[in-house]
Amino acid sequence: MSEGFESKVFKAEKVRLGPAEEWVVRGGRHLFPLLPKAFEGIRQIGVLGWGSQGPAQAQNLRDSLEGSPIKVKVGLRPASPSWQAARAAGFREEDGTLGETMAVASESDLVILLISDAAQAELYPSLFKALKPGATLGLSHGFLLGVLQINKDKFPANINVIGVCPKGMGPSVRRLYEQGKSVNGAGINTSFAVEQDIDGRATDYALAWSVALGAPFTFRTTLEKEYKSDIFGERAILLGGVHGIVEFLFRRYMAEGVSAEEAFTRSVECVTGPISGTISHRGIRGVYESLTEEGKATFRRAYGAAYAPSYEIHHEIYREVASGNEIRSVILAGQRLAEKPMGKIDGTYMWKVGEKVRAARDPAGIPLDPFTAGVYIGAMMAQIDLLAEMGHAYSEIVNESVIEAVDSLNPFMHYKGVAYMVDNCSITARLGARKWAPRYDYLIMQQAEPIWAAGGGEDPALWAKFLDHPVHEALAVAASMRPSVDIAVKG
């Protein structure tokens, strides 16, 4: 069983997720009146940055704390192009809710650091000096801890350090919060971590932050576990993996002689439509159970051959993250991107075909292709197994491998394509997706395709493991805490 936690304000409950019991806090708007009590001692929350997470978190916190004495203030560079965007969202110098980054940091009791990861690596010494003694530093990603470990540095000893990490991109955090105005509990799950607690309030601060963001449920992790699973996950099935897989499948179907439109529908549309929808509401096993007998045989062949190369890349990525290599690559990229911005990823023939397919889309006409489902779920299950072997709790595993994919990220690709999904995420995620997507495409083509070409792919031992896998029970429990609303993506 994972370690429990105590809150003076919120009720924690024990749930069984897969093979272990864990503690979670259920969210909901009925808890908003408790926020001032949970934020005791906090007069101002400073939100630094306006990237993927900044707009969502600043607005959600402000809206949830409306009527309370706690001010939410955004901190940005005055020359930042985001300054006007923050003003348009209602944060203004005139009423004291918008200011310069370090000034906001120095005056705030809770400082939520949402600037880019590369900027965090560069600016953290100045930020640490700016924080007042007894303040709380809030992180939505454990990246900075990884930087400190590489630099053999530490957080200041006189502050609380907490993490609240939404399991979805910033636009999803905001969009589902807005939907939650009519459906209580609609939102994005979060994990929380307490790295330093100097006054006994850190846990309640973290839980209040999570509840205020609109999280349906909040589970505990550590900053180290979070950054390893998060940086890994976005390079794997969440972004890089799905990108590489659908490009492989599109070419494979084209080689079989179908039209480009059908190939795109059977690959991308299938993953982002019926596969994601079925997993979201009926679990991974529900996809297999919805197939015909012939379709089930095709699924098993696709799954059996795709699992091993997917696991191989997953394992490589995880080790690169754990070693610090991926963090170092992001820091180096931060220096490079100032002169050479990232290029586009949706200008190829396949994604241009996708624009036409989406324009003429009939949701009822998207088939659940069993081969596509087997390949995609083979990669997803390989990620689940890898994270379990690395000691991650099932709350983290199902969110980083399944829920974030089908309930937050894939709907954005369904709406406007791969760039709209990837490039609404952090720079760290965007870099990782671009770097690793071709590896998934290549290794599945090199290792799995020859097996399928020879008529193989069935793996009875691997299949028996799939049928009895603890992730199915974990997802069923998670689904019971899922809000009764799907994200409504808008431009």
Secondary structure, 3 states (H helix, E strand, C coil): CCCCCCCCCCCCEEEEECCEEEEEEECCHHHHHHHHHHCCCCCEEEEECCCCCHHHHHHHHHHHCCCCCCEEEEEECCCCCHHHHHHHCCCCCCCCCEEEHHHHHHHCCEEEECCCHHHHHHHHHHHHHHCCCCCEEEECCCHHHHHHHHHCCCCCCCCEEEEEEECCCHHHHHHHHHHCCCCCCCCCCEEEEEEECCCCCHHHHHHHHHHHHCCCEEEECCHHHHHHHHHHHHHCCCCHHHHHHHHHHHHHHHHCCCCHHHHHHHHHHHHHHHHHHHHHHHCHHHHHHCCCHHHHHHHHHHHHHHHHHHHHHHHHHHHHHHCCHHHHHHHHHHHHHCCCCCCCCCCCHHHHHHHHHHHCCCHHHCCCCHHHHHHHHHHHHHHHHHHHHCCCCHHHHHHHHHHHHHHHHHHHHHHHCHHHHHCCCCHHHHHHHHHHHHHHHHHHHHHHHHHHHCCCCCCHHHHHHHHCCHHHHHHHHHHHCCCCCCCCCCC
